[in-house]
């Protein structure tokens, strides 16, 4: 299927007429009709009922809706490519795992936008492994994740080591205990981990905490995402281990409990392509280095960094 076939077909469908579509596309009607017929022959389906009025078949309606979205996206990519080539816009794509938004990443990006006002910054939620693929494909310029790995094509820098904490239902028996808890106190509790896929992920990091402590975790549920996991905890489905900054989520149906486990930390890791010397990435790396002092009580950069 060629793009011109898709564009011709969607125009005919939108106009409801071959003659009006031909006029809009600035081509003669007979070749337009042949192009649409070629598309039907290639797909092996009838897309149009050529009566009066012209109507779409069920497959035709599906292709029309999908085709419009594809063509719109292509037009947007064409326009953006031209703008980038002319230097009228600097696009910078940032991948992130959801839990990093509870830490200082939003403040970092806010300050990046201030010092680079001409940049179009796009944020894309994706797992650490998805970030690796996106970096190699050029779909993102930098990623912020939590999973440690080695890849010769990717530079990785730990910008923060964050403590983790336990999340239990509001009226759970562990919520009544005073002070920090040892992980062993959760040994008999059903455990909720996230994300469910792809693996390895933060879920495997949590499982390793248990196994390093000599505890066989009782995994009750593998949730798709962080907020789902918190909801399952609130419903009494189990307990969960999350980065400490997640307590800013402000839920009143769960209780966050500090753990007396100094080695249980979850890093925030910045990843980018090796040998990428783009000006925007250079500025972001410089800004991250200025954020070398983190306020553990708030998770935001210390007051030494100013706008």
N, C-alpha and C positions, 0 to 999 in steps of 0.2 A: 504494500500500500504506500503510495507516494503522497506527499503533503498536498500536492495540487489536486489530487483526486479527492482528498478529504475536504479541502477548501471549496472545491466546486460543488460537492454534494451538500455541505452544510449551507452554502449560499442558496442553492435550489430549495432546500428544505425550509430555510428561513423565509424566503420570498414566496414560496408556494407556487412558483411558476418558473419554467425554463426560460421563457422570454425575458422576464424581469431580472432573473439571475444573470442571464447572458449580458444584458445591458449594464448591470452593476459591475460585472467582471470584465467588461470591455472585450468580449469575444463573441463570435457568432454562435447562434443557437445549436446548429447541427454538431459542431465539435464538442460543445458542452454536453450535449446529450450522449455522445459517444464516450466521453470521459466517465460519466456517471455509470454508463452501461459496463465499461471496463471494470469499474470498482465492484459492481454487483457480480460480474463474472468471476473476478478474483476471489471474492468472499463466498461465492456460491449461494447467495441469498438475494431475495428481492427486497430492495430498500424502499421503493416508491410504488404506489398504486397510481399509474399514469392516467387517471380519469380527470373529470372536471367536477370538483376541484382536485388538484394534485394532493395526495395524502401520503403519510408515512406508514409503512408497515411496522410491526412490533420491533423487528431487528433494526429497522430504519430509525425509529425513535431513540433506541439505545445508542446507536452510532452517532446520531445527531447531537445528543447531550454530551457524550464523551468527546466527540470531535470538536465541539465548540470550546470545551475546556482546554484541550490540547493546543488548539490554534491560538487561544488567548495567551496561554503560557509561552508559546513560541514567539508571539508578537512582543510580549514583555521582555523575553530574553534578547530578542533582536534589538529592541530599543535600549536596553541596559548596556548591551555590548557596545553599541555606538556611543553611548554617553561615556562609558569608561574609556573608550579609545580617544575620545575628544578631551578627556581629562576633566569633564564636568562633574564626575562623581567618583569617589573612591569607595569601593564596596569591600566590606570586611565581615566575614561570616564566623560566628563563634558558636561552637558546640558546647553543650554543658549537660551534666547530669542534674536532675531536679534538686537533689539535696544541697548542691552548692549554692543555690539561690537563697538559702537561709543563712548563709555565712556572708562574707564580705564581697562576694562576686558582684552583686548589684552596684555597690559603691564603687568598685573598681571600674566597671563599665561606664557608670555615670561620669567619673572623672576622665575616662578615655574619650568620651564624647565631647567633654568640655575642651580638652587640649587638641582634639581633632574634629572641629566642627563641620568640616567638609566631607567627613566619612559617613557612608550609609552603613550602619552597624545592624546586622541581622543576627538574632539569637535563635538557635535551633536545638531543641531538646533531643538528646540521644545518649545512649549508653557509652561507656568508655570504649568498648570494642567497635561500636558503630562510628565513634569519632576517629578511630584509627583508619578505617576504610575511607571515611569522608576526607580525611587529611590527604591520603594517598591519591584519591580521585580529584582533589582540588575543590571539593564542595564546601569545605570549611578551611579557615586559615589558622585557627587555634582551637584547642579543646580544653575543657576543664572537667576532669573526672576524678575517680577515687581508686581505680584499680591499677596496681603496679604490674608492669610488663616491660620487656625489652624488645626493641625493634630498631634495626640499624638505620632505617629511614626516618625515624622520629626522634626528636629531642624531647626529653621529659624532665620537668623541674618541679619538685615538691615546694609549693608556696605556703602550705600550712599543714600542721599536724593537729587534727581535731580530736578531742576526747569523744567517746561515745557514751550513751546513757540508756537506761532501761525504760521502756514504756509499758505501763500496765493499766487496766481499767481503773477508773476513779476510785471505786470502793474495794479494790483488790487487797488481800491480806498483806501483800508486800508494801503497799502504799502506807500502811499504818506504822511500819517500822521507822525508827529515827536514824538519821545519819546515812552514810553511804553503804551500799550492799556489795558483797562479793558475788561474782558470777555464779558460784556454786549454789547460792540461794535460789536460783532459777532452774536448777537441774530438773525438777519435777514438773515444770510448767511447759505447756504446749508452746512451741516457738513459731512465730510468723516471720518469714523472711521475704525480702524483695530485692531486685525484681525477679520475676519468674524466668524470664529469658531476655536476651541471649546470655549464655553462661560461658566462661566464668564472669562473675559480677560482684557487687557489694554483698550479695547473699552468701557467696562463698567465703568472703572475708569474715562475715559474722560466724559462719560455721567453723572457721578455723580458730576463732577466739575460744569457742567451746572445746574444741579438740585439743588445743594447746593447754587448756586448763584440766584436761583429763576427764571431760564431761561429754557424754554422747548426747547430742541435742535431740529433743523430741519435736521434729518439724511437723507442725500441724497443717500449715498452709503456706503455699508459695504465692504471694500476691504479685500482681502485675506492676504496681507502682507504690511509691511511698504513701500517698494519701489513702490508697485502698488499704494498705497495711494498718495505718492508724485507725481507720474505720473498723477493721476487723478486731483490733485490740479493744476498742470502745465497746464492741458488741459482746465481749467476753470470749472471743475466740482464741486468745492466747496473749503472749507477751512479745515484745519486739525490741531489737537493739538498733538504735538510730544515732546518727551524729548529733552531738549535744546542741548544735545550733537549731535543730528542728523544733526545739521547745518554743521558738518564736512563733510557731504556727498558731499558737494561742487556743488550742482546743481545750474545752472545759470538761470533756468526758473521759479524758485520760490523765494519767499522772506520770511525770517524768522523774526518774530517780537516778541520782548520780551513782556511779559504780566505783568501788575501791579497787580499781584494776589499772594501774598506771601504764601498762603495756598495751592496753586496748585503745588504740588510736586509729583514726581513719584519715588518710592524707587527702588533701586537695592538690591535684597534680595538673600542671599546665603542659600541654603537648603541642608541638608544632613541627613542621617539616624541616629536616636538616638542610642547611644551605639556603633557606628562605631568607632573603635579605630585604624583603619589602619594607618600605618606610613605615607603614601602619603597624606591622608586627614589631619592628624595632622600637617604635614608640610605646607599644603595649608592654614589651619586655622591660623597658626602662621604667615604666610606671610601676610594674610589679616589684621591681627591685627597690623602689622607693617605699614600698609597703612591707619592708622587711621586719618591721616591729608591729606585732599584732596584739591588740588588747583582748586578752583571753576572756574577760568578763562580758564583752559585748560582741566580740567576733569582728569588729571593725578595725581599720588601721588606727594606730596610735595617733595622738594629736600632733605628732611631729610632721605628719604629711598634711599639706594644706593645698587648697585649690590655687 
